[in-house]
Amino acid sequence: MPENEEKAAEVFAHEHEEEEHKTPGTVVLTLALLISFAVYYFANWKALADVWHVR
């Protein structure tokens, strides 16, 4: 095996030795954004329902 391939194999093996991918901050920000959009959507839906009297 050429020298570059051996180094690449070592790097690849090292990447898979790590236990898990940790992203708690990303998950928290994503959930906060999704929840804020849901609250905004339903708040506007309620406001329009009060203004537009559809029967």
C-alpha positions in Angstrom: 0.0 0.0 0.0 1.3 3.5 -0.8 2.1 5.7 2.1 -0.8 8.1 1.4 -3.3 5.3 1.5 -2.0 4.0 4.8 -2.4 7.5 6.4 -5.9 7.8 4.9 -6.7 4.4 6.4 -5.4 5.4 9.8 -7.5 8.7 9.8 -10.6 6.8 8.6 -10.2 4.2 11.4 -9.6 6.9 14.0 -12.9 8.7 13.0 -14.9 5.5 13.6 -13.3 4.9 17.1 -15.2 7.9 18.5 -18.2 6.9 20.6 -21.0 9.1 19.2 -21.6 12.4 17.5 -22.6 15.0 20.1 -24.7 18.0 19.1 -26.8 19.1 22.1 -26.6 22.8 21.3 -27.8 22.2 17.7 -30.7 20.1 18.9 -31.7 22.7 21.5 -31.6 25.5 18.9 -33.5 23.5 16.4 -36.2 22.6 18.8 -36.5 26.2 20.0 -36.8 27.4 16.4 -39.5 24.8 15.6 -41.5 25.5 18.8 -41.3 29.3 18.1 -42.6 28.8 14.6 -45.4 26.5 15.9 -46.5 29.1 18.5 -46.3 31.9 15.9 -48.4 29.9 13.4 -51.2 29.1 15.9 -51.2 32.6 17.4 -51.7 34.1 13.9 -54.3 31.4 13.1 -56.2 32.4 16.3 -55.9 36.2 15.5 -57.2 35.7 12.0 -60.0 33.5 13.3 -61.1 36.4 15.6 -60.9 38.9 12.8 -62.4 36.9 9.9 -65.9 35.8 11.0 -66.4 32.8 8.7 -69.6 30.8 9.1 
